[in-house]
């Protein structure tokens, strides 16, 4: 029989309380403190080690970059004033520089080749694809004019897509007007009986005006048919002549004037880009999908060809520098 404690009993005479949540919390707190004390130095050491490793890697990368970029200058200076203590790292850097430069040169050359080959390959697929002109603006006028001159309606639509984007009031900085971007002089040549002189600003002044969609398509199709006949049905050359003029295309043709290769086009980036894009639009309208053709802007095309010309010359010059440096070193032994 348990004795009841009287009020005022001293704490030393009280029975011990059973273990409860208080001791559990204390134990967990001690474990957390121990883990903190044990892991904090380890984490601090790992952090310092990681920073040191990253700093060393960054330093090595920067040193390597300096060796690569400055190696041609160092070798040229050593060629003029030999340094017996020249580090081999400069030679390794020069080899790395040449490797990168050769890779870039190959890349630019590859892009130029692909641009030409894919454009040429596109020409072989036209006979295998059917018309896809649904939804094209002014398709009725296009079909009538194309049929009148024996042209593919998709071809006419492709020219309009590139020339004006189907804007009947389009006026170029050079003065070309309407859907097919006809110059006033060309308009007067193809439409001698028209009361419209072709030199005014939009909108159309009547049904027989350069800004009238039907009249513009009729005149542009008639003119392109004449250009195509002038080049004996060579579509590539006709596209180029529609953009740059027949005289410019003839000037850059070789002995085989009817060669269909895109490489025979005038060396104008704008004209080459124009031909590639019209071919691309033509195939899209006939096949219902955009072909995988490298189509660049005029500025991109010009820059690409300039780089493809400059980089090989730079590579040859640097190899000449290295050969002269090696010969100088061998002569000193």
Secondary structure, 3 states (H helix, E strand, C coil): CCCCCCCCCCHHHCCCCCCCHHHHHHHHHHHHHHHHHHHHHHHHHHHHHHHHHHHHHHHHHHHHHHHHHHHHHHHHHHHHCCCCCCCHHHHHHHHHHHHHHHHHHHHHHHHHHHHHHHHHHHHCCHHHCCCCCCCCCCHHHHHHHHHHHCCCHHHHHHHHHHHCCCCCCCECCCCCECCCCECHHHHHHHCCCCCCCCCCCCCCCCCCCCCCHHHHHHHHHHHHHHHHHHCCCCHHHHHHHHHHCHHHHHHCCCCCCCCCCHHHCCCCHHHHHHHHHHHHHHHHHHHCCCCCCCCCCHHHHHHHHHHHHHHHHHHHHHHHHHHHHHHHHHHCC
